[in-house]
């Protein structure tokens, strides 16, 4: 199985490096082949220059557009240039726990499941809500800080 991660990046020079590092450090790469496609979407800051530093092998590909395509346009461009059976649209402003993709993709081994949505809950570290939710995660033994993301089977996306 091959997984395509499509990163929409618009003026995220402050976060794109951490995003790409978190994607490259995913535990799932030990099991499956992958590609990371970054769509630089009308960037006017240093986002593209940072991404170019990561394009040293076939793992990360960069597609650059001087005009913004919008989020959907960037995802469509990335999808058109991807080859994975599983597609994960990621955000250049987000970063992911090392086992995040593993936890989500594991559900797709059931052929009746066409897509998986990672839990969507974000908070500021150190806040009262953060303290409460961190304790709740500890008590119910959740090992990651949830962030949203869809994982799709290519065949299901093609039917849509």
Secondary structure, 3 states (H helix, E strand, C coil): CEEEEEEEECCCCCCHHHHHHHHHCCHHHHCCEEEEEEEEECCCCCHHHHHHCCCCCCCEEEEEECCCCHHHHHHHHHHHCCCCCEEEEEECCCCCCCCHHHHHHHHHHCCCCCEEEECCCCCCCCCHHHHHHHHHHHHCCCCCCCCCEEEEEHHHHHHC
